[in-house]
């Protein structure tokens, strides 16, 4: 349908078009010079020693679990309030995702206290999710990981440009995993990136990304290698040159995109506080610098979320849910071993959360339209 205000949108212009044409005219479409430049530029942007572009963030999470030596039966602590790929990646390698609760209604990220309650002799890793672009309590989580000798993987799909204590999210743990999906702060349509400061992890991730091979087609094309060995059970998780070229352009714009998202988020907070104080807006306390990926709010307890979303739809406003808790999905419901602690906050938030439109091309007037529609629907549903 034609939305008055859609949930998300992308900002592509002549620069992206020219980048695609440059690749097409080069006649080299698989991983090559564009990808190498994209990786180097992204590494500089986040302050990481190594970055590896991959086909999507789910592939990044899968490779991170392999490189972290998660074996069948090993436990990995994850939040349930996240996209299902976070837990699926653990299961891909035979691991057991153990769901931890979130911190509070004000901070919807994985709770360090809940993490500690989930740890057993089988725990090998923690996957944190910087929900909506806001930082998990990384100092506390890294201290827990150090105490129990655990690997920390950061699901940084929401956090391109977010920082904590002057350090980019995705570089706190052992491996960071980023997404360039079409609704992200910068996009290549599909695409992802791995980041690490560990030389050994980087070496293994590089081999795993492309069939376990010791050299790539680009190496042989440039005359740097004539043959190859296969030294690991790798995968075809390569990105292509077209997406890398688009990513390079988007990376130059993401700072401006994030600044606009910040202004829109503050406008939302001001207008909601004034006009619809019944709506709770998380993440208003200070912890680092967000990239403001999405705009989550909480409906008043007892509000019929379906009726609210249908009402918003009738007014031309697209909304979404981030996220249905993973442990509610049919594929996870019959797995009692995944549940070790009470997920009371996840349950509460999972039933009340609504995601409002947020993207750089939104006008201030669009925020007013959305907030007015919320005001109307809350009044109707009381």
C-alpha positions as CSV (number, residue, x, y, z in Angstrom):
1,X,0.0,0.0,0.0
2,X,1.0,3.6,-0.3
3,X,2.1,4.7,3.2
4,X,1.8,8.3,4.3
5,X,4.8,7.6,6.5
6,X,6.7,4.3,5.8
7,X,8.7,2.4,8.4
8,X,12.0,2.8,6.6
9,X,13.5,4.0,3.4
10,X,16.9,4.2,1.7
11,X,18.8,7.2,0.4
12,X,20.5,6.2,-2.9
13,X,21.6,8.8,-5.4
14,X,23.9,9.4,-8.4
15,X,26.9,8.3,-6.4
16,X,25.6,4.8,-5.8
17,X,24.6,4.5,-9.5
18,X,28.1,5.6,-10.6
19,X,29.7,3.1,-8.2
20,X,27.6,0.2,-9.7
21,X,28.5,1.3,-13.3
22,X,32.2,1.5,-12.3
23,X,32.1,-2.2,-11.3
24,X,30.1,-3.3,-14.3
25,X,32.5,-1.5,-16.7
26,X,35.5,-3.1,-14.8
27,X,34.2,-6.6,-15.8
28,X,35.3,-8.0,-12.4
29,X,32.2,-8.8,-10.3
30,X,33.4,-11.2,-7.6
31,X,35.4,-10.1,-4.5
32,X,38.3,-7.9,-5.7
33,X,39.6,-4.4,-5.4
34,X,36.3,-2.8,-4.4
35,X,35.8,-5.3,-1.6
36,X,39.3,-4.8,-0.3
37,X,38.8,-1.1,-0.3
38,X,35.4,-1.4,1.4
39,X,37.0,-3.6,4.1
40,X,39.8,-1.2,4.7
41,X,37.6,1.8,4.9
42,X,35.1,0.1,7.2
43,X,38.0,-1.0,9.5
44,X,39.2,2.6,9.7
45,X,35.6,3.8,10.5
46,X,35.1,1.4,13.4
47,X,38.8,1.3,14.6
48,X,39.3,-2.4,14.0
49,X,42.4,-4.2,12.9
50,X,40.7,-6.7,10.6
51,X,37.4,-6.6,8.7
52,X,35.9,-9.1,6.3
53,X,32.9,-8.4,4.1
54,X,30.4,-11.2,3.8
55,X,27.1,-11.8,2.0
56,X,25.0,-11.0,5.1
57,X,25.1,-10.6,8.9
58,X,23.7,-14.1,9.4
59,X,26.6,-15.5,7.6
60,X,28.9,-13.3,9.8
61,X,27.3,-14.7,12.9
62,X,27.6,-18.3,11.6
63,X,31.3,-17.8,10.8
64,X,31.9,-16.1,14.2
65,X,30.4,-19.2,16.0
66,X,32.7,-21.5,14.0
67,X,35.8,-19.4,14.6
68,X,34.9,-19.3,18.3
69,X,35.0,-23.1,18.3
70,X,31.4,-23.5,19.4
71,X,30.9,-27.3,19.2
72,X,27.8,-29.5,19.4
73,X,26.4,-29.3,22.9
74,X,28.3,-26.1,23.8
75,X,26.1,-23.4,25.3
76,X,26.0,-19.8,24.1
77,X,24.1,-17.1,26.1
78,X,21.9,-14.9,23.9
79,X,19.0,-12.5,24.3
80,X,15.6,-13.7,23.3
81,X,14.6,-10.1,22.3
82,X,16.4,-10.1,19.0
83,X,16.1,-11.2,15.4
84,X,16.0,-15.0,15.2
85,X,19.3,-15.2,13.3
86,X,21.2,-14.5,16.5
87,X,20.1,-17.8,18.0
88,X,19.9,-19.7,14.7
89,X,23.6,-19.1,14.2
90,X,24.4,-21.0,17.4
91,X,22.2,-23.9,16.3
92,X,23.9,-24.0,12.9
93,X,27.0,-25.3,14.6
94,X,25.2,-27.6,17.0
95,X,25.4,-25.2,19.9
96,X,22.7,-24.6,22.5
97,X,21.3,-21.0,22.8
98,X,20.5,-20.1,26.4
99,X,18.2,-17.2,26.6
100,X,19.0,-14.4,29.1
101,X,16.6,-11.6,30.1
102,X,17.0,-7.9,29.2
103,X,18.1,-5.1,31.6
104,X,14.9,-3.1,32.1
105,X,12.0,-1.3,30.5
106,X,14.4,1.6,30.0
107,X,17.2,-0.4,28.5
108,X,16.2,-3.3,26.2
109,X,19.6,-5.0,26.0
110,X,20.9,-8.2,27.5
111,X,21.3,-8.1,31.3
112,X,24.7,-8.8,32.8
113,X,23.0,-10.1,35.9
114,X,20.9,-12.5,33.8
115,X,24.0,-13.6,31.9
116,X,25.7,-14.7,35.1
117,X,22.6,-16.7,36.1
118,X,22.8,-18.6,32.8
119,X,26.4,-19.6,33.0
120,X,27.1,-23.4,33.4
121,X,30.1,-25.6,32.9
122,X,29.0,-25.9,29.2
123,X,29.0,-22.2,28.5
124,X,31.5,-21.2,25.8
125,X,30.4,-17.8,24.6
126,X,28.1,-14.8,24.9
127,X,26.4,-13.1,22.0
128,X,25.3,-9.6,22.8
129,X,22.9,-7.6,20.7
130,X,23.1,-3.8,20.7
131,X,19.4,-3.4,20.3
132,X,18.2,-0.4,18.2
133,X,21.7,1.0,18.1
134,X,22.1,1.3,21.9
135,X,25.0,-0.2,23.8
136,X,24.9,-3.2,26.0
137,X,26.7,-2.8,29.3
138,X,30.0,-4.0,27.7
139,X,32.4,-3.3,30.6
140,X,30.3,-5.5,32.9
141,X,29.8,-8.2,30.2
142,X,33.5,-8.3,29.3
143,X,34.4,-8.6,33.0
144,X,32.0,-11.6,33.2
145,X,33.5,-13.1,30.0
146,X,37.1,-12.7,31.4
147,X,36.1,-14.3,34.7
148,X,34.6,-17.4,33.0
149,X,37.0,-17.5,30.0
150,X,34.2,-16.9,27.5
151,X,34.2,-15.6,23.9
152,X,32.1,-12.5,23.3
153,X,30.5,-12.1,19.9
154,X,28.8,-8.8,19.2
155,X,25.7,-8.8,17.0
156,X,26.2,-5.3,15.8
157,X,23.5,-5.4,13.1
158,X,21.9,-2.2,14.6
159,X,25.1,-0.3,15.5
160,X,26.9,1.2,12.5
161,X,28.5,4.2,14.2
162,X,27.4,3.6,17.8
163,X,30.1,4.1,20.5
164,X,30.6,3.4,24.1
165,X,33.4,5.1,26.1
166,X,34.9,6.3,22.8
167,X,35.1,2.8,21.3
168,X,32.8,1.7,18.4
169,X,30.3,-1.1,19.2
170,X,31.4,-4.3,17.5
171,X,35.0,-3.8,18.6
172,X,34.5,-4.5,22.3
173,X,34.3,-8.3,22.1
174,X,36.3,-10.9,20.2
175,X,34.3,-10.7,17.0
176,X,31.8,-8.1,15.7
177,X,29.1,-8.8,13.1
178,X,27.5,-6.0,11.1
179,X,24.5,-5.9,8.7
180,X,24.0,-3.8,5.6
181,X,20.4,-5.1,5.0
182,X,18.1,-2.6,3.2
183,X,16.6,-1.1,6.4
184,X,20.0,-0.5,8.1
185,X,21.7,2.8,8.7
186,X,23.8,2.1,5.6
187,X,22.8,-0.5,3.1
188,X,24.1,-2.6,0.2
189,X,20.7,-4.4,-0.1
190,X,22.1,-7.6,1.4
191,X,25.6,-7.7,3.0
192,X,27.5,-7.9,6.2
193,X,30.9,-7.4,7.8
194,X,33.0,-9.3,10.4
195,X,35.4,-7.3,12.6
196,X,38.1,-8.5,15.0
197,X,41.4,-7.4,16.5
198,X,42.6,-11.0,16.8
199,X,45.1,-12.0,14.1
200,X,44.3,-15.7,14.5
201,X,40.6,-15.3,14.4
202,X,40.9,-13.0,11.3
203,X,43.0,-15.6,9.5
204,X,40.5,-18.4,10.2
205,X,37.5,-16.2,9.3
206,X,39.1,-15.3,6.0
207,X,39.6,-19.0,5.1
208,X,36.1,-20.0,6.2
209,X,34.4,-17.3,4.2
210,X,35.4,-18.8,0.8
211,X,35.3,-22.7,0.9
212,X,38.3,-23.1,3.2
213,X,40.6,-22.0,0.3
214,X,44.0,-20.6,0.8
215,X,43.7,-18.1,-2.1
216,X,40.9,-16.4,-4.0
217,X,40.1,-15.9,-7.7
218,X,41.2,-12.3,-7.3
219,X,44.6,-13.4,-6.1
220,X,45.1,-15.7,-9.1
221,X,43.8,-13.0,-11.4
222,X,46.4,-10.6,-10.1
223,X,49.1,-13.2,-10.4
224,X,49.7,-13.5,-6.7
225,X,48.9,-17.2,-6.7
226,X,48.5,-20.0,-9.2
227,X,46.7,-22.7,-7.2
228,X,45.2,-23.2,-3.8
229,X,44.7,-25.7,-1.0
230,X,41.5,-26.3,1.0
231,X,42.4,-26.3,4.7
232,X,39.0,-26.0,6.4
233,X,35.4,-26.8,5.9
234,X,34.5,-23.4,4.5
235,X,31.4,-21.8,3.0
236,X,30.5,-19.6,0.1
237,X,29.8,-16.4,2.1
238,X,31.5,-14.0,-0.2
239,X,30.2,-10.6,-1.1
240,X,30.3,-9.2,-4.6
241,X,32.0,-6.1,-6.0
242,X,28.7,-4.3,-6.8
243,X,27.6,-4.4,-3.1
244,X,31.0,-3.5,-1.9
245,X,31.1,-0.5,-4.2
246,X,27.6,0.7,-3.0
247,X,28.9,0.1,0.6
248,X,31.8,2.4,0.1
249,X,29.5,5.2,-1.0
250,X,27.0,4.6,1.8
251,X,29.8,4.5,4.4
252,X,30.7,8.1,3.5
253,X,27.1,9.2,4.1
254,X,26.4,7.2,7.3
255,X,27.6,9.9,9.6
256,X,25.1,12.4,8.2
257,X,22.4,9.8,8.2
258,X,23.0,9.1,11.9
259,X,22.9,12.8,12.8
260,X,19.5,13.1,11.1
261,X,18.3,10.0,12.9
262,X,19.4,11.5,16.2
263,X,17.5,14.8,15.6
264,X,14.3,12.9,14.6
265,X,14.6,10.6,17.7
266,X,14.9,13.6,20.0
267,X,11.9,15.2,18.3
268,X,9.9,12.0,18.8
269,X,10.8,12.0,22.5
270,X,9.8,15.6,23.0
271,X,6.4,15.2,21.2
272,X,5.5,11.9,22.7
273,X,6.3,13.2,26.2
274,X,4.1,16.2,25.6
275,X,1.2,14.7,23.7
276,X,1.1,11.0,24.6
277,X,2.8,10.6,28.0
278,X,1.2,7.1,28.3
279,X,3.8,5.9,25.7
280,X,7.0,4.9,27.3
281,X,10.2,5.6,25.3
282,X,13.2,3.5,26.3
283,X,16.9,4.4,26.0
284,X,16.7,8.0,27.3
285,X,19.3,7.6,30.0
286,X,22.9,8.1,28.9
287,X,25.2,5.2,27.8
288,X,27.5,5.9,25.0
289,X,26.5,7.4,21.6
290,X,23.8,5.7,19.6
291,X,23.4,5.5,15.8
292,X,19.6,5.6,16.4
293,X,18.8,2.6,14.2
294,X,15.2,2.2,15.1
295,X,12.6,4.0,17.2
296,X,11.1,1.5,19.7
297,X,8.4,2.6,22.1
298,X,6.2,0.7,24.6
299,X,2.4,0.8,24.6
300,X,0.6,1.2,27.9
301,X,0.2,-2.1,29.6
302,X,-3.0,-3.9,28.5
303,X,-3.3,-2.1,25.2
304,X,-4.3,-4.3,22.3
305,X,-1.2,-4.1,20.0
306,X,-2.9,-5.6,17.0
307,X,-5.8,-3.0,17.2
308,X,-3.2,-0.2,17.7
309,X,-1.2,-1.3,14.6
310,X,-4.3,-1.7,12.5
311,X,-5.4,1.8,13.5
312,X,-2.0,3.2,12.6
313,X,-2.2,1.4,9.3
314,X,-5.6,3.0,8.6
315,X,-4.0,6.4,9.1
316,X,-1.3,5.5,6.6
317,X,1.5,4.9,9.2
318,X,3.6,1.8,8.9
319,X,4.8,0.3,12.2
320,X,6.5,-2.9,13.2
321,X,7.6,-5.1,16.1
322,X,11.2,-5.6,17.2
323,X,11.0,-8.4,18.2
324,X,8.7,-11.2,18.9
325,X,10.8,-13.0,21.5
326,X,12.6,-16.0,19.9
327,X,11.5,-18.5,22.6
328,X,7.9,-17.9,21.5
329,X,8.5,-19.2,17.9
330,X,7.2,-22.6,17.1
331,X,10.7,-23.8,16.2
332,X,11.9,-22.9,19.6
333,X,8.9,-23.7,21.8
334,X,9.7,-27.4,22.2
335,X,13.3,-26.8,23.3
336,X,13.1,-26.5,27.1
337,X,16.9,-26.7,27.4
338,X,17.1,-23.2,25.9
339,X,15.4,-21.7,29.0
340,X,17.3,-21.5,32.2
341,X,16.2,-18.2,33.8
342,X,13.0,-16.2,34.1
343,X,12.4,-14.0,31.1
344,X,9.8,-11.7,32.7
345,X,11.1,-8.5,31.3
346,X,11.5,-10.0,27.8
347,X,7.9,-11.2,28.0
348,X,6.6,-7.8,29.1
349,X,8.5,-5.9,26.5
350,X,7.8,-8.4,23.8
351,X,4.1,-7.8,24.3
352,X,4.2,-4.0,24.3
353,X,6.9,-2.9,21.9
354,X,6.1,-1.0,18.7
355,X,8.6,0.3,16.3
356,X,7.8,3.7,14.7
357,X,9.1,5.1,11.4
358,X,12.6,6.4,11.4
359,X,14.9,7.1,8.5
360,X,17.1,10.1,7.4
361,X,14.7,11.4,4.7
362,X,11.8,11.9,7.2
363,X,10.7,15.4,7.7
364,X,10.0,16.9,11.1
365,X,6.4,17.1,9.9
366,X,6.3,13.3,9.4
367,X,7.1,12.9,13.1
368,X,4.2,15.1,14.0
369,X,1.9,13.0,11.7
370,X,3.1,9.8,13.4
371,X,2.7,11.2,17.0
372,X,-0.8,12.6,16.2
373,X,-1.8,9.2,14.9
374,X,-0.5,7.6,18.1
375,X,-2.5,10.1,20.1
376,X,-5.6,9.3,18.2
377,X,-5.2,5.5,18.5
378,X,-4.4,5.6,22.3
379,X,-7.5,7.7,22.8
380,X,-9.7,5.2,20.9
381,X,-8.3,2.2,22.7
382,X,-8.7,3.5,26.2
